[in-house]
Amino acid sequence: MENLTIVKVGGNIIDDDSQLQQFLQLFATIPGKKILVHGGGKLATKMATQLQIPQQLVDGRRITDAETLKIVTMVYAGYINKNIIAKLQQQQCNAVGLSGADGNLIQAHQRVHPTINYGYVGDVDGVNISLIQQLLNNSYTLVIAPITHNLQGQLLNTNADTIASVLATSLAAHYAVTLLYSFEKAGVLMDVNNEASVINTISLQQFAQLKAQRIIADGMLPKLENAFAALQKGVQRVIIGQANVLPDLLQGKAGTTLVSGN
């Protein structure tokens, strides 16, 4: 079975041009078929603040009203996506930028929650696997923005960690998939202020304990929830770590976090 590497990049890497450049230079060297999924929450939040549109996050997930949806679509599927594409072309990595609406790539429905109104937030229903395979087989690298659609003309904002996980699980029957979550931290930390406190391997049971103790919280919650979901659905490896040591993540070296299905 052919290898496929799916990398999700986020955090401060997206906002820092030199860090992003360094990361993309490393990403371009990954051999074989690869997909990059990106977020971009901080730039979207900055623009919303400048436009005086209040923002609200619940457990690391953005509440998306109609005006916020316009902002995240412009920022994620527009500037950030195309900036990444241009930088990858500079590295001779021939990339195609897509949102979930392009080519009916990712279909979703508006989230229904018993107590929280998330607004125009989408939960994924399906992935256009044949389109992904066509592009990968033609030697394109895919760069995917976390905007989906509901087949009724409505765009939806979907968590980028979730998109990376769903893509990985959807493609696991066709490829040997490695899923990497990369950002500015060295991995999952016992102490968020201590980069040396990396948890080298984390199990589902340990995650539940650390979550209950609030040691793991905020943006790390959706990362790990999606990481464990991916492992349970056939993804071979899930690794969390620092974007500027991407080759070390692929090799599973110390200083990164391996998510364990046990």
N, C-alpha and C positions, 0 to 999 in steps of 0.2 A: 504494500500500500504506500502511495506517495506521501511524502511529508508536506504539511501545511503549517506555517507559523502565523498565528494571529496575535498581534500586539495592540494593546490599548494604551495610549499615552494620554496623560492628563496632568493635573496639578499645575505647579508653577512652570513646568517645562513649556507649555503652550504659550505662556505670557512673556517668556524671556527669549529673545531672538537668538542669542548666542547658544543657550542651552538647547533650543529647538534645532538649531543648525547642527550641533554636535550629535544630538540624538539621531537626526535623519541621516547623517553620514554613516552612523553605525547601522541603522535600520536598512539602509541601501545595500549593505554588505551581507545581509542574511541570505544564505543560499536557498534556492528553490522557490516554491510558491509562497506568497505572503500577502497578508491583509493588515492594514493599519486602521484602527478605529480611534477617533479622537473626540474629546469633549471640548471644553473651552469656557467653563463656567465663570471664571474670574473676569474675562473681558466682557461677557454678557452682563454680569452684575455691574461692572463699571459703567457701561453704556446706559443701563437702566437707571442708575443713580444720577447720571448726567441729565437724563430725560425726566427725572423725578417720578419714576415708576417704581413703587415699593416692591421689594423682593422678599420672599419667605422660603426658607428651607425647612423640611421636616425629615429628620434622620438622614441627612445628606442628599435629599431629593428636593428638587425645585418645584414649588407651586407655580403653575404656568397659566396666567390669565391671557386674554386675547392680545394685549399689548406686549406682554413678555414673549409670547409666541413669535411675534413679528421680529423682536430683537434677537432671540436665539436662532431663528431661521437665517437671518441676515449674517449673524456672527459665525455660527457653526457651519452652515452649508455654503456660506459665501466666503467671507474673508479668510477664516482659519483654514478651511478646506483647500482653497485655491492657493493660499500661501504655502501650505505643505506640498501641494502638487508641484509648484514652481521650484521649490527647494529640492525635491526628489529628482526632477528633470535635470537640475544642475549636477546631480550625482550620477547621471546616466541610468537612473531607475525610472523606467517608463510607467507612469502611474496614471490612473483614472480616478477622478473624484466623484463620489456618488452620495446622494442622500437616500433614505428609504423609499422616497417617491420615484426616483429615477429607475426606469425599467421595472417598476413594481417590485423593487428589491426587498423591502421589508414592510409587510402589512401589519397593522396594529389596530387596537380599539381603545377608545378613551377609557381611562382607568375608573373603575367604580369601587369606592371604598366606603365602609359603613359609617365612618366618623370624619374623614378628611376629604375635602373637595380639592383634588389636585389640579383641577382645571384641564387644560389641553395637554395632558400627559398621556402618552400611549404605552400600552402593554402589548408586547409582540404576539401576533397570531401566526405569522408564517414568513418564510424566507424563500426568495426565488433562487433556488440552488442551481438551476440550469444556466441562468445568466452569469452567476459567479464562476461556474466551471468554464463557460465559454471564454470569459475574460482571462481567467487564470491560464487556460490552455493556449491562449494567444500571447502569453508572456507579459500580460499587464499586471502590475501591482495595484490592488484596490485600496483606496483611501476613503473611508466611510464616515460621514457626519451623522450625528445622532438625531436626525429628523426623520420621522416615519409618516405614514398616511393610513387612512381608514377605508380606502376604496370608495368613499363618498365625497371626495373632494376636500377633506379636512386634513391639514397637516397636524402632526402631534410631536411633542418633545419627549424623547425617550432616553432614559439613563444610558450613557455610553458604556458603562461597565456591563449593563444588561445586554446591550447589543453585541458586545464582544463575546459574551457567554453564549447567547442564542446562536450567533454565527458559528461558534465553535461546535456546539452540540448538533446543529443542523448539518454540518459538514463532516461530522465524526464518522459517519458510515461510509464516506467516500475517500477520506484522507486520514493519515495518522497526525492528529492535531495537537500542537503545543500552543497553549494560551498563556500569554505573558501580560501581566498588568504592570506597567512601568510609570513611575512618577518621580518626584524629587527625593523621596525617602528611601532608605536602604532596604525596606521590606516592612513586614508587620512588626511593630515595636511594642515591647512591654511598657516602655516609658517614652511617650511621644517626643520628649525633649532630649532623649539620649539615643543617638544614632547607633551606639554600640549594643543596644538592647534588642537586637533583631531576634525574632523567633524563627529559627532555621527551618523547622517543620511544624505545621499547625494542623491538628485534627479537628473534626467536626465537634467532638466533645469538648476539646479545649476552647474552641471558638465560642461555644455556648457559655462556658464558664467566664471567659474574659468579657463577653458581651454583657452578661449579668452583672459583672463587677464594674462595668463602664470603663474598663481598660481599653477596649475596642469600641469606638463610637464614631458618629458623624460619617464622613465620606468613606471610611474604611468598611463600614457595614455593608453597603451594596456591593463593594468589591468582593468581600469574602462570601457573602450570600450567593453571588453569581459564580464564584470560583467553585464552591462545593456543588452547586447545581450542575455545572459543566462536568465535573468528575463523575457525578452520578449518572450522567447521560452519555458516557463513552469517550470523553476527551481524555487523551493519554496523560498529559502533564499540565499542571497549572502552577505558575511561578509568579511571585510578586516581588518587585525590587526596583532598584534605582535605574532611571533611564540612561544615565551616562556610563553604565557598565553593562550595556545590553548583551555583549558576547558572554559575560559571566553568568547572566540570567539563563541564557540558552544552555550553558554547560552545567548549570545547577551548582555553582561554586558557593562556598560559605559567604555569608553577608547578604544573602537573599532568602526569601521565604518560599519553601516548597509546601504547597497545599496538599494535604494527605487525605485520601478518600477513606482511610481507616477510622 
